[in-house]
């Protein structure tokens, strides 16, 4: 450490605002630690490599260490050293030799360079984490930067109603790095994602809400770097207020706000996938980077009888302790920051069940759910839960409280099974098409509480779902043992790409079947970016570490079939938005639902119980004219590999609006006969003629 020649006097400051906050005259620093003995603020030169000043925070109020430095300005780089007991067997891992990231840092500068220095114990010691390492980590750690958060003008958000919402799950780099219309220096960045070429494309599809894979500052695990791989998805957060600088363009932090503004100007919401269930610090053998060295016992859930070890309900080594009021405050403060100061419109919570966990298990009335539900900001934005984790009682589909929507894996699995011809799926398929009322029709929840999807970042893409029987994750370096084995996929005669025309014909039709089912179902649809033009990951169903062309969108590889699929997708989305009968808002809206069998009558219990009876029809009708679009329609499903005749209701004339067997059909065709021949593996949509 050297002296930079500046005198930094420090005053007591304010304990009520955590983080580093600039007020126009100086910077207030405040850090929570219940068990620390002393906290040192470390200032660095512009390179981030030279520590220029070390200042003890002078005050300790309500478990907050704080101090105010007059004259300090935004741009200053800093970190913390926290003194306290090094007693892992009691859950304490303080080590002042380790420079620590402020949990409230708005921006991080530089990258982590893996070595012994990041670990609080000696890696080669027989006692492992019970030993104490005194290597200084400062030169190999990213530094926090003081940011001036004042002066951001409020913005008008799109505020898309839930019933009209269509999610598009995308990746900042994957969407932009190969796009020919994006300037090269902007590819892979927030700035690039906000370019007109991307925004106009998303709007042109009819998407209302783009959902970005994690953009909080995250790390590349050392074991991935050793295999010359990187963390692509980003589910390895280190800081919950700071964007991942790897996505910075020329404008830096401002590029994120500009990107959000560009989507808002186009009427599109921005949703962030967030990871508040664990951090990048891993288990007892993981590094000491931030929370572990600030107050391990408070920030993480540890075993009650052996606090040296962590509760691992996430499968990543640690679990954030949202039962602690200060940790809960950090999470909600972070959410409000992104909603109010960075202007995002909602959040998708990775392993969201974790956030509802209390010491006794998952609880709909957990502190987190209660805090969010009554918060004047957070209760009004879009909240999407991934309703599962690997802990006891971790599967909570339908178990989140009112105000939340949930990723519905039952929808994904049932629809996949139905279209690949699995017997006995018809009754369950019917429930999924109508919004999964068996799961969500309670406590005033609406059909849109079910986020319906066929494919997501985790698993096969739509193209690979119909092209591979098995996963092919060898490139991940884990002997193909990673990723899901239960893919419910089918290759229809060849594993991977093929020149066989009949196989490709079936595959293209099945893609259309999946997409048509998705956008004609009640609930909130989510489309995986690139599925609209047949993006492939060559059978890799766990591309978390594949930060290269396998995972990126190949915009220039479009060919006839991919452009046709994109056009078909756009048409489906337009139909959904034009006709309210396809996007039901309320279970008790007077909609008449009738399930039909191919003979023309209503489905009976005997029909439902017959596993071979898989060709079915759905009639939706209203007694009062719709304010928006049709008041009557038929959707006919034939998953069989043979044609099937279907008797149409005789009380009115019908026109074939769309069929997956003939995607070139652009204009309605009157059906003159009482029977409609459904082609094998096809879906048909009919409306009144």
C-alpha positions as CSV (number, residue, x, y, z in Angstrom):
1,X,0.0,0.0,0.0
2,X,1.2,3.5,-0.8
3,X,0.0,7.0,0.0
4,X,-1.5,8.8,-3.0
5,X,-0.6,12.1,-1.5
6,X,-4.3,13.0,-0.7
7,X,-5.6,13.4,2.8
8,X,-8.8,11.6,3.3
9,X,-10.5,12.6,6.5
10,X,-13.4,10.4,7.5
11,X,-16.5,11.3,9.4
12,X,-19.1,9.1,11.1
13,X,-21.5,9.1,8.1
14,X,-24.9,7.5,7.7
15,X,-25.7,3.8,8.5
16,X,-29.1,3.8,6.8
17,X,-27.9,3.6,3.2
18,X,-25.7,0.6,2.5
19,X,-23.0,0.6,-0.2
20,X,-21.0,3.5,-1.5
21,X,-23.3,6.5,-2.0
22,X,-22.2,9.9,-3.5
23,X,-24.2,12.9,-2.3
24,X,-22.5,15.6,-4.4
25,X,-20.0,16.5,-1.7
26,X,-18.5,13.2,-0.7
27,X,-19.1,9.4,-0.5
28,X,-20.8,7.5,2.4
29,X,-19.6,3.9,2.9
30,X,-21.8,1.5,4.8
31,X,-21.3,-2.3,5.2
32,X,-23.3,-4.9,7.1
33,X,-21.4,-7.3,9.3
34,X,-22.8,-8.7,12.6
35,X,-19.6,-10.5,13.7
36,X,-16.7,-8.3,12.5
37,X,-14.3,-6.6,14.8
38,X,-13.1,-4.0,12.3
39,X,-13.7,-3.0,8.7
40,X,-11.1,-1.3,6.6
41,X,-11.9,0.6,3.4
42,X,-9.2,0.2,0.8
43,X,-8.8,2.8,-2.0
44,X,-7.0,2.0,-5.2
45,X,-5.4,3.9,-8.1
46,X,-7.0,4.0,-11.5
47,X,-5.3,0.8,-12.6
48,X,-6.9,-1.1,-9.7
49,X,-3.6,-2.7,-8.9
50,X,-2.1,-0.3,-6.4
51,X,-3.7,0.2,-3.0
52,X,-3.3,3.9,-2.1
53,X,-5.1,4.3,1.2
54,X,-6.5,2.1,3.9
55,X,-9.1,3.7,6.2
56,X,-10.9,2.2,9.2
57,X,-14.6,2.8,9.1
58,X,-15.1,4.7,12.3
59,X,-18.6,3.8,13.4
60,X,-20.6,0.7,14.1
61,X,-24.4,1.2,14.4
62,X,-27.0,-1.6,14.3
63,X,-24.5,-4.0,12.9
64,X,-23.6,-1.6,10.1
65,X,-20.0,-0.3,9.8
66,X,-20.0,3.2,8.2
67,X,-18.0,6.3,7.5
68,X,-18.2,9.4,5.2
69,X,-15.3,10.8,3.2
70,X,-15.8,14.5,2.2
71,X,-14.5,15.4,-1.2
72,X,-14.4,11.9,-2.6
73,X,-15.9,11.7,-6.0
74,X,-17.4,9.0,-8.3
75,X,-15.0,6.9,-10.2
76,X,-12.9,6.0,-7.1
77,X,-12.0,2.3,-6.9
78,X,-12.3,0.5,-3.6
79,X,-12.7,-2.8,-1.7
80,X,-12.9,-3.9,1.9
81,X,-10.8,-5.9,4.4
82,X,-12.9,-7.2,7.2
83,X,-11.3,-8.3,10.6
84,X,-13.0,-10.8,12.8
85,X,-12.7,-14.4,14.1
86,X,-11.3,-17.1,11.8
87,X,-13.2,-20.0,13.2
88,X,-14.7,-22.1,10.4
89,X,-16.2,-24.7,12.8
90,X,-18.4,-21.9,14.2
91,X,-19.2,-20.5,10.7
92,X,-16.8,-17.6,10.8
93,X,-14.3,-17.1,8.0
94,X,-12.9,-13.6,8.4
95,X,-9.5,-13.0,6.8
96,X,-8.3,-9.4,6.4
97,X,-5.7,-10.6,3.9
98,X,-8.5,-11.0,1.3
99,X,-9.8,-8.0,-0.5
100,X,-13.6,-8.2,-0.6
101,X,-16.2,-7.0,-3.0
102,X,-18.9,-4.7,-1.5
103,X,-22.2,-6.5,-1.8
104,X,-23.8,-3.2,-2.8
105,X,-21.2,-2.2,-5.4
106,X,-22.9,-0.7,-8.5
107,X,-20.0,-1.4,-10.8
108,X,-16.9,-3.8,-10.7
109,X,-13.7,-3.1,-12.6
110,X,-11.3,-5.7,-13.8
111,X,-11.3,-9.5,-13.7
112,X,-10.6,-12.1,-11.1
113,X,-7.3,-13.9,-11.6
114,X,-7.5,-17.4,-10.0
115,X,-4.7,-18.4,-7.6
116,X,-4.1,-19.4,-4.0
117,X,-4.7,-15.7,-3.1
118,X,-8.5,-15.9,-3.5
119,X,-8.8,-18.7,-0.9
120,X,-9.0,-18.0,2.8
121,X,-7.3,-21.3,3.5
122,X,-4.1,-23.0,2.2
123,X,-5.1,-25.3,-0.7
124,X,-2.3,-27.8,0.0
125,X,-2.9,-28.0,3.8
126,X,-4.2,-31.2,5.2
127,X,-6.7,-29.3,7.3
128,X,-8.0,-27.6,4.2
129,X,-10.5,-24.9,5.2
130,X,-9.5,-25.1,8.8
131,X,-6.1,-23.6,7.9
132,X,-5.7,-19.9,7.4
133,X,-4.0,-18.4,4.3
134,X,-2.3,-15.0,4.6
135,X,-1.7,-14.4,0.9
136,X,-2.9,-10.9,-0.1
137,X,-5.5,-11.1,-2.9
138,X,-5.9,-7.4,-3.7
139,X,-4.0,-7.4,-7.0
140,X,-6.0,-10.3,-8.4
141,X,-9.4,-9.1,-7.4
142,X,-11.9,-6.9,-9.3
143,X,-12.4,-3.5,-7.7
144,X,-15.6,-1.8,-6.8
145,X,-16.2,1.6,-8.4
146,X,-18.1,4.5,-6.8
147,X,-21.0,5.4,-9.2
148,X,-23.0,8.6,-9.3
149,X,-26.5,7.3,-9.4
150,X,-28.2,10.7,-9.1
151,X,-29.9,12.6,-11.9
152,X,-31.5,9.7,-13.8
153,X,-34.7,10.9,-15.2
154,X,-37.8,8.7,-14.6
155,X,-38.9,6.8,-17.7
156,X,-42.2,5.6,-19.0
157,X,-42.3,1.8,-19.0
158,X,-44.3,-0.2,-21.5
159,X,-46.3,-1.9,-18.7
160,X,-47.6,-4.7,-20.9
161,X,-50.7,-6.4,-19.5
162,X,-50.1,-10.0,-18.5
163,X,-52.7,-11.4,-20.9
164,X,-50.8,-9.8,-23.8
165,X,-47.3,-10.8,-22.6
166,X,-45.0,-12.9,-24.7
167,X,-41.5,-13.6,-23.4
168,X,-38.4,-14.1,-25.6
169,X,-35.6,-15.7,-23.6
170,X,-32.3,-14.3,-25.0
171,X,-28.6,-13.9,-24.2
172,X,-26.8,-10.5,-24.6
173,X,-23.8,-11.9,-26.4
174,X,-25.6,-14.8,-28.1
175,X,-28.0,-12.4,-29.8
176,X,-25.5,-9.9,-31.0
177,X,-22.0,-11.4,-31.6
178,X,-22.7,-12.8,-35.0
179,X,-25.2,-10.3,-36.2
180,X,-24.0,-8.7,-39.5
181,X,-25.8,-5.4,-38.9
182,X,-24.2,-4.8,-35.5
183,X,-21.0,-2.7,-35.7
184,X,-18.1,-5.1,-34.7
185,X,-17.1,-3.1,-31.7
186,X,-20.7,-3.4,-30.3
187,X,-21.1,-7.1,-30.8
188,X,-21.6,-9.1,-27.6
189,X,-22.5,-6.0,-25.6
190,X,-25.4,-4.1,-24.1
191,X,-24.8,-1.4,-26.7
192,X,-25.2,-4.0,-29.4
193,X,-28.3,-5.5,-28.0
194,X,-29.9,-2.0,-28.1
195,X,-29.2,-1.5,-31.8
196,X,-32.1,-1.0,-34.1
197,X,-31.3,-4.3,-35.9
198,X,-32.0,-6.3,-32.8
199,X,-34.8,-4.2,-31.3
200,X,-36.7,-4.1,-34.6
201,X,-36.3,-7.8,-35.1
202,X,-37.7,-8.6,-31.7
203,X,-40.6,-6.2,-32.2
204,X,-41.2,-7.6,-35.7
205,X,-41.8,-11.0,-34.3
206,X,-44.5,-9.6,-32.0
207,X,-42.6,-10.1,-28.8
208,X,-43.6,-7.9,-25.9
209,X,-40.9,-8.8,-23.3
210,X,-37.3,-9.8,-23.8
211,X,-36.0,-11.9,-20.9
212,X,-32.2,-11.8,-20.6
213,X,-30.1,-14.5,-19.1
214,X,-28.1,-13.3,-16.1
215,X,-26.3,-10.0,-16.5
216,X,-25.2,-9.5,-12.8
217,X,-21.4,-9.6,-12.5
218,X,-20.5,-13.3,-12.6
219,X,-17.3,-15.3,-12.6
220,X,-15.7,-18.0,-14.9
221,X,-15.0,-21.0,-12.6
222,X,-11.4,-22.0,-12.5
223,X,-12.2,-25.5,-13.6
224,X,-13.9,-24.2,-16.7
225,X,-10.9,-22.0,-17.6
226,X,-8.6,-25.0,-17.1
227,X,-10.6,-26.7,-19.9
228,X,-10.5,-23.5,-22.0
229,X,-14.2,-23.0,-21.4
230,X,-16.2,-20.1,-19.9
231,X,-19.4,-19.5,-18.0
232,X,-21.7,-18.6,-20.8
233,X,-25.1,-18.6,-19.1
234,X,-24.0,-16.5,-16.1
235,X,-25.6,-18.4,-13.2
236,X,-22.6,-17.7,-10.9
237,X,-23.2,-14.2,-9.5
238,X,-20.7,-12.3,-7.3
239,X,-22.4,-8.9,-7.2
240,X,-26.1,-8.2,-7.3
241,X,-26.0,-4.5,-8.1
242,X,-23.3,-4.5,-10.7
243,X,-23.7,-5.5,-14.4
244,X,-21.3,-8.0,-15.9
245,X,-18.6,-5.8,-17.4
246,X,-17.9,-8.5,-20.1
247,X,-21.0,-7.1,-21.8
248,X,-19.8,-3.5,-21.7
249,X,-19.5,-1.6,-24.9
250,X,-18.0,1.9,-25.4
251,X,-20.5,3.5,-23.1
252,X,-19.9,1.2,-20.2
253,X,-22.6,1.2,-17.6
254,X,-24.6,3.8,-19.5
255,X,-24.9,1.3,-22.4
256,X,-27.2,-0.9,-20.2
257,X,-29.6,2.0,-19.6
258,X,-29.5,2.9,-23.3
259,X,-30.3,-0.6,-24.2
260,X,-33.3,-0.7,-21.9
261,X,-34.5,2.7,-23.2
262,X,-34.2,1.4,-26.8
263,X,-36.5,-1.5,-26.1
264,X,-38.9,0.7,-24.1
265,X,-39.1,3.1,-27.0
266,X,-40.2,0.1,-29.1
267,X,-42.8,-0.9,-26.6
268,X,-40.9,-3.9,-25.3
269,X,-40.2,-4.8,-21.7
270,X,-36.8,-5.9,-20.4
271,X,-36.9,-8.8,-17.9
272,X,-33.8,-9.9,-16.0
273,X,-33.0,-13.5,-15.1
274,X,-31.6,-13.1,-11.5
275,X,-29.7,-15.5,-9.3
276,X,-30.3,-14.7,-5.6
277,X,-30.2,-18.3,-4.5
278,X,-26.4,-18.7,-4.3
279,X,-23.1,-17.0,-5.0
280,X,-19.8,-17.7,-6.8
281,X,-18.1,-18.5,-3.5
282,X,-19.1,-22.1,-3.4
283,X,-18.9,-24.4,-0.3
284,X,-16.3,-24.5,2.5
285,X,-13.6,-25.2,-0.1
286,X,-14.6,-22.3,-2.3
287,X,-12.9,-18.8,-2.5
288,X,-13.3,-15.8,-0.2
289,X,-14.4,-13.0,-2.4
290,X,-17.1,-11.1,-0.7
291,X,-19.9,-12.4,1.5
292,X,-17.8,-15.2,3.0
293,X,-15.3,-12.8,4.3
294,X,-17.7,-10.1,5.3
295,X,-20.0,-12.2,7.5
296,X,-20.2,-15.8,6.4
297,X,-22.5,-16.9,9.2
298,X,-25.1,-14.3,8.3
299,X,-25.1,-14.4,4.5
300,X,-25.2,-18.2,4.1
301,X,-27.4,-21.0,5.4
302,X,-25.1,-23.3,7.4
303,X,-25.8,-26.7,8.9
304,X,-27.4,-26.1,12.4
305,X,-25.1,-28.5,14.2
306,X,-22.0,-28.0,12.0
307,X,-21.8,-24.4,10.8
308,X,-18.5,-25.1,9.1
309,X,-20.6,-26.7,6.3
310,X,-23.2,-25.1,4.1
311,X,-26.8,-26.2,3.3
312,X,-26.7,-26.9,-0.4
313,X,-30.3,-26.7,-1.6
314,X,-29.0,-25.1,-4.9
315,X,-26.5,-27.8,-5.9
316,X,-23.8,-25.1,-6.2
317,X,-22.2,-25.4,-2.8
318,X,-24.0,-22.7,-0.9
319,X,-27.4,-21.2,-0.3
320,X,-28.1,-17.5,0.4
321,X,-29.8,-17.0,3.8
322,X,-32.8,-14.8,3.0
323,X,-34.1,-15.6,6.5
324,X,-31.6,-13.0,7.8
325,X,-33.2,-9.5,7.7
326,X,-30.1,-7.8,6.3
327,X,-29.6,-10.4,3.6
328,X,-33.3,-10.1,2.7
329,X,-32.8,-6.4,2.6
330,X,-29.9,-6.7,0.2
331,X,-32.0,-8.8,-2.2
332,X,-34.9,-6.5,-2.1
333,X,-32.7,-3.4,-2.3
334,X,-31.0,-4.9,-5.4
335,X,-34.4,-5.6,-7.1
336,X,-35.5,-2.1,-6.4
337,X,-32.3,-0.7,-7.8
338,X,-32.7,-2.5,-11.1
339,X,-36.4,-1.6,-11.3
340,X,-36.1,2.1,-10.3
341,X,-32.6,3.2,-11.4
342,X,-31.9,0.8,-14.2
343,X,-35.6,0.8,-15.3
344,X,-36.1,-2.9,-16.0
345,X,-39.6,-4.3,-16.0
346,X,-39.4,-7.5,-14.0
347,X,-37.4,-10.5,-12.9
348,X,-37.2,-14.2,-13.5
349,X,-35.9,-15.9,-10.3
350,X,-33.5,-18.8,-10.9
351,X,-34.3,-21.7,-8.4
352,X,-36.9,-19.4,-7.0
353,X,-38.0,-21.9,-4.4
354,X,-34.9,-21.0,-2.4
355,X,-36.2,-17.6,-1.8
356,X,-39.3,-19.0,-0.1
357,X,-37.2,-21.2,2.2
358,X,-37.2,-20.7,6.0
359,X,-35.4,-22.9,8.5
360,X,-38.4,-25.3,8.5
361,X,-38.6,-25.5,4.7
362,X,-40.5,-23.8,1.9
363,X,-43.2,-21.4,3.0
364,X,-45.6,-19.3,0.9
365,X,-45.4,-16.8,3.7
366,X,-41.6,-16.6,3.9
367,X,-40.0,-13.3,4.7
368,X,-39.0,-12.8,1.0
369,X,-42.5,-13.4,-0.4
370,X,-44.0,-11.1,2.2
371,X,-41.5,-8.4,1.7
372,X,-42.0,-8.4,-2.1
373,X,-45.7,-8.7,-1.9
374,X,-46.2,-5.5,0.2
375,X,-43.4,-3.5,-1.5
376,X,-44.9,-0.5,-3.4
377,X,-42.3,-1.0,-6.2
378,X,-41.7,-4.7,-6.5
379,X,-45.3,-5.8,-6.1
380,X,-46.2,-3.9,-9.3
381,X,-43.6,-5.4,-11.7
382,X,-43.4,-8.8,-13.4
383,X,-42.3,-11.5,-11.0
384,X,-41.5,-14.9,-12.6
385,X,-40.5,-17.9,-10.4
386,X,-38.6,-21.0,-11.4
387,X,-40.5,-23.1,-8.8
388,X,-38.0,-25.8,-8.0
389,X,-34.6,-26.4,-6.3
390,X,-32.9,-29.6,-5.3
391,X,-33.6,-29.3,-1.6
392,X,-36.2,-31.2,0.4
393,X,-39.7,-30.3,-0.8
394,X,-38.1,-28.2,-3.5
395,X,-40.6,-28.8,-6.3
396,X,-43.3,-26.1,-5.8
397,X,-45.1,-25.7,-9.1
398,X,-48.3,-23.8,-8.2
399,X,-47.0,-23.2,-4.7
400,X,-45.9,-19.6,-5.2
401,X,-48.2,-16.9,-3.7
402,X,-50.6,-14.7,-5.7
403,X,-48.8,-12.0,-7.6
404,X,-46.3,-14.4,-9.1
405,X,-46.2,-16.4,-12.4
406,X,-44.2,-19.6,-12.7
407,X,-42.3,-21.5,-15.3
408,X,-44.5,-24.5,-16.0
409,X,-42.4,-27.6,-16.6
410,X,-45.5,-29.7,-16.6
411,X,-46.6,-27.8,-19.8
412,X,-43.2,-28.4,-21.4
413,X,-43.1,-32.1,-20.6
414,X,-46.7,-32.9,-21.4
415,X,-46.7,-31.1,-24.8
416,X,-43.4,-32.8,-25.7
417,X,-44.8,-36.2,-24.8
418,X,-48.1,-35.7,-26.6
419,X,-46.6,-34.7,-29.9
420,X,-44.0,-37.6,-29.9
421,X,-46.9,-40.0,-29.4
422,X,-46.6,-41.1,-25.8
423,X,-49.8,-42.9,-24.9
424,X,-52.0,-41.7,-22.1
425,X,-51.2,-38.0,-22.3
426,X,-54.4,-36.6,-23.7
427,X,-56.2,-35.6,-20.5
428,X,-53.1,-33.9,-19.1
429,X,-52.4,-32.3,-22.5
430,X,-55.9,-30.8,-22.4
431,X,-55.3,-29.3,-19.0
432,X,-52.0,-27.7,-20.2
433,X,-53.6,-26.1,-23.3
434,X,-56.2,-24.4,-21.1
435,X,-53.7,-22.7,-18.8
436,X,-53.2,-25.5,-16.2
437,X,-56.2,-24.7,-14.1
438,X,-55.5,-27.8,-12.1
439,X,-52.4,-26.0,-10.9
440,X,-53.2,-22.3,-10.9
441,X,-56.9,-21.8,-10.5
442,X,-56.9,-20.9,-6.8
443,X,-56.5,-17.7,-4.7
444,X,-57.5,-15.5,-7.6
445,X,-54.6,-16.5,-9.7
446,X,-55.2,-16.2,-13.5
447,X,-54.5,-18.4,-16.5
448,X,-51.4,-16.2,-17.3
449,X,-49.8,-17.4,-14.1
450,X,-48.6,-20.4,-16.2
451,X,-45.5,-19.5,-18.2
452,X,-45.7,-22.0,-21.0
453,X,-42.6,-23.1,-22.9
454,X,-41.4,-25.8,-25.2
455,X,-37.7,-25.1,-24.9
456,X,-35.5,-22.8,-22.7
457,X,-31.8,-22.2,-22.3
458,X,-31.5,-25.3,-20.2
459,X,-32.2,-28.3,-22.5
460,X,-32.6,-29.0,-26.2
461,X,-33.5,-26.2,-28.6
462,X,-36.7,-26.7,-30.5
463,X,-34.7,-27.9,-33.5
464,X,-32.7,-30.4,-31.4
465,X,-35.9,-31.6,-29.7
466,X,-36.9,-33.1,-33.1
467,X,-33.5,-34.1,-34.2
468,X,-31.8,-36.0,-31.4
469,X,-32.9,-38.9,-29.2
470,X,-30.0,-38.4,-26.8
471,X,-27.9,-35.5,-25.5
472,X,-24.4,-34.9,-26.9
473,X,-22.6,-32.8,-24.3
474,X,-19.1,-34.2,-24.9
475,X,-17.7,-30.7,-25.6
476,X,-18.4,-29.8,-22.0
477,X,-15.6,-32.0,-20.8
478,X,-17.8,-34.0,-18.3
479,X,-18.0,-37.3,-20.2
480,X,-21.5,-36.5,-21.3
481,X,-22.7,-36.9,-17.7
482,X,-24.0,-33.4,-17.4
483,X,-27.4,-32.1,-18.6
484,X,-30.8,-33.7,-18.6
485,X,-31.4,-37.3,-19.6
486,X,-35.2,-37.0,-19.7
487,X,-35.5,-34.9,-22.8
488,X,-38.7,-36.4,-24.2
489,X,-37.3,-35.9,-27.7
490,X,-37.4,-37.9,-30.9
491,X,-35.1,-37.8,-34.0
492,X,-37.6,-39.5,-36.4
493,X,-35.0,-41.9,-37.9
494,X,-31.6,-40.2,-37.8
495,X,-29.5,-38.7,-35.0
496,X,-28.7,-35.1,-35.9
497,X,-28.7,-33.5,-39.3
498,X,-29.7,-35.6,-42.3
499,X,-30.3,-35.3,-46.0
500,X,-33.3,-37.6,-45.8
501,X,-36.2,-35.6,-47.1
502,X,-39.0,-37.6,-45.4
503,X,-37.3,-37.2,-42.0
504,X,-36.7,-33.4,-42.5
505,X,-40.4,-33.1,-43.5
506,X,-41.6,-34.6,-40.3
507,X,-39.1,-32.5,-38.2
508,X,-40.3,-29.3,-39.8
509,X,-43.9,-30.2,-39.2
510,X,-43.2,-31.1,-35.6
511,X,-41.5,-27.7,-35.0
512,X,-44.7,-26.0,-36.3
513,X,-46.8,-28.2,-34.1
514,X,-44.9,-27.2,-31.0
515,X,-45.0,-23.5,-31.9
516,X,-48.7,-23.6,-32.8
517,X,-49.5,-25.4,-29.5
518,X,-47.5,-22.8,-27.6
519,X,-49.1,-19.7,-29.0
520,X,-52.6,-21.1,-29.1
521,X,-52.5,-22.2,-25.5
522,X,-53.9,-20.2,-22.6
523,X,-51.2,-18.9,-20.3
524,X,-48.1,-16.8,-20.9
525,X,-45.9,-18.1,-23.8
526,X,-42.1,-18.0,-23.7
527,X,-40.1,-18.5,-26.9
528,X,-36.4,-19.4,-26.8
529,X,-34.4,-17.0,-29.0
530,X,-33.6,-18.7,-32.3
531,X,-36.3,-21.4,-32.1
532,X,-38.3,-19.3,-34.5
533,X,-35.7,-20.1,-37.2
534,X,-34.5,-23.5,-36.1
535,X,-31.3,-22.8,-34.1
536,X,-29.3,-25.9,-33.2
537,X,-26.7,-26.7,-30.5
538,X,-25.9,-30.0,-32.3
539,X,-27.5,-32.0,-29.5
540,X,-25.9,-30.2,-26.6
541,X,-28.6,-29.7,-24.0
542,X,-26.4,-28.0,-21.4
543,X,-24.5,-25.2,-23.1
544,X,-23.7,-23.4,-19.9
545,X,-20.0,-23.3,-20.7
546,X,-20.1,-23.0,-24.5
547,X,-19.3,-19.4,-25.1
548,X,-18.8,-19.8,-28.8
549,X,-20.6,-20.4,-32.1
550,X,-22.4,-23.5,-30.7
551,X,-24.5,-21.3,-28.5
552,X,-24.6,-18.1,-30.5
553,X,-27.4,-17.2,-33.0
554,X,-26.3,-17.6,-36.6
555,X,-28.2,-14.9,-38.3
556,X,-26.6,-15.4,-41.8
557,X,-27.3,-19.1,-41.9
558,X,-30.9,-18.6,-42.7
559,X,-32.3,-20.7,-45.5
560,X,-35.7,-21.5,-47.0
561,X,-37.0,-23.7,-44.1
562,X,-35.7,-21.3,-41.4
563,X,-37.3,-18.3,-43.0
564,X,-40.6,-20.2,-43.5
565,X,-40.5,-21.2,-39.8
566,X,-39.9,-17.6,-38.8
567,X,-42.8,-16.4,-40.9
568,X,-45.0,-19.1,-39.4
569,X,-44.0,-18.0,-35.9
570,X,-44.8,-14.4,-36.6
571,X,-48.2,-15.4,-37.9
572,X,-49.0,-17.4,-34.8
573,X,-48.0,-14.5,-32.5
574,X,-50.1,-12.1,-34.6
575,X,-53.2,-14.4,-34.4
576,X,-52.8,-14.6,-30.6
577,X,-52.6,-10.9,-30.2
578,X,-55.5,-10.2,-32.5
579,X,-58.0,-12.6,-30.8
580,X,-58.7,-12.4,-27.1
581,X,-60.2,-15.9,-27.1
582,X,-56.6,-17.2,-27.4
583,X,-55.2,-15.3,-24.4
584,X,-57.7,-15.8,-21.7
585,X,-57.5,-13.4,-18.7
586,X,-59.9,-15.0,-16.2
587,X,-61.0,-18.5,-15.4
588,X,-64.6,-17.2,-14.8
589,X,-65.1,-15.1,-17.9
590,X,-68.0,-17.0,-19.4
591,X,-65.8,-18.8,-22.0
592,X,-67.4,-22.1,-23.1
593,X,-64.9,-24.9,-23.4
594,X,-65.8,-28.1,-25.2
595,X,-63.5,-31.0,-26.0
596,X,-64.5,-33.1,-29.1
597,X,-63.6,-36.5,-30.4
598,X,-63.0,-37.2,-34.1
599,X,-66.6,-38.6,-34.4
600,X,-67.9,-35.1,-33.7
601,X,-69.2,-35.6,-30.2
602,X,-68.0,-34.4,-26.9
603,X,-65.2,-36.3,-25.2
604,X,-66.6,-38.7,-22.6
605,X,-64.8,-40.1,-19.6
606,X,-64.4,-43.3,-21.6
607,X,-62.7,-41.3,-24.3
608,X,-60.4,-39.6,-21.8
609,X,-59.5,-43.0,-20.2
610,X,-58.6,-44.6,-23.6
611,X,-54.9,-44.2,-23.9
612,X,-55.1,-44.7,-27.7
613,X,-57.6,-41.8,-28.1
614,X,-55.1,-39.0,-28.8
615,X,-56.7,-37.2,-31.7
616,X,-58.9,-34.5,-30.1
617,X,-60.5,-31.2,-30.8
618,X,-61.0,-28.1,-28.7
619,X,-63.9,-25.7,-29.3
620,X,-63.8,-22.3,-27.5
621,X,-66.8,-20.0,-27.8
622,X,-68.4,-17.0,-26.2
623,X,-72.1,-16.3,-25.9
624,X,-71.4,-12.5,-26.2
625,X,-69.4,-11.1,-29.2
626,X,-65.7,-10.6,-28.4
627,X,-64.3,-7.1,-28.1
628,X,-61.2,-8.4,-29.9
629,X,-61.5,-11.0,-32.7
630,X,-63.3,-14.3,-33.0
631,X,-66.1,-15.5,-30.6
632,X,-65.8,-19.1,-31.7
633,X,-62.9,-21.4,-32.9
634,X,-61.8,-25.0,-33.3
635,X,-58.3,-26.3,-32.7
636,X,-57.8,-29.9,-33.9
637,X,-54.8,-32.0,-32.8
638,X,-53.6,-35.1,-34.5
639,X,-50.3,-36.5,-33.0
640,X,-50.7,-39.8,-34.9
641,X,-48.3,-40.8,-37.7
642,X,-51.4,-41.4,-39.9
643,X,-54.2,-39.2,-41.3
644,X,-57.4,-38.9,-39.4
645,X,-60.9,-37.7,-40.3
646,X,-62.5,-35.3,-37.9
647,X,-66.2,-34.4,-37.9
648,X,-66.8,-30.7,-37.5
649,X,-69.6,-29.2,-35.4
650,X,-72.7,-28.7,-37.6
651,X,-74.1,-25.6,-36.0
652,X,-72.1,-23.3,-38.2
653,X,-69.8,-23.1,-41.2
654,X,-66.1,-23.4,-40.7
655,X,-63.0,-22.0,-42.4
656,X,-59.5,-23.4,-42.1
657,X,-57.4,-20.5,-40.9
658,X,-54.1,-22.3,-40.4
659,X,-52.7,-25.8,-40.5
660,X,-49.2,-27.1,-39.6
661,X,-49.4,-29.6,-42.5
662,X,-49.6,-26.7,-45.1
663,X,-47.8,-23.7,-43.6
664,X,-48.0,-22.0,-47.0
665,X,-51.8,-21.6,-46.5
666,X,-52.1,-17.8,-46.0
667,X,-55.8,-17.2,-46.5
668,X,-58.8,-18.9,-44.9
669,X,-60.3,-21.8,-46.9
670,X,-64.0,-22.7,-46.4
671,X,-64.5,-26.4,-45.4
672,X,-67.4,-27.7,-47.5
673,X,-67.5,-31.2,-46.2
674,X,-68.7,-32.2,-42.7
675,X,-65.4,-34.0,-42.2
676,X,-61.9,-32.5,-42.2
677,X,-59.0,-34.7,-43.1
678,X,-56.2,-34.1,-40.6
679,X,-52.8,-34.9,-41.9
680,X,-50.6,-37.1,-39.8
681,X,-48.8,-35.2,-37.0
682,X,-50.6,-31.9,-37.6
683,X,-52.6,-29.2,-35.9
684,X,-55.4,-27.2,-37.6
685,X,-57.1,-24.0,-36.5
686,X,-60.6,-23.2,-37.8
687,X,-62.7,-20.2,-37.3
688,X,-66.3,-19.4,-38.3
689,X,-66.8,-19.1,-42.0
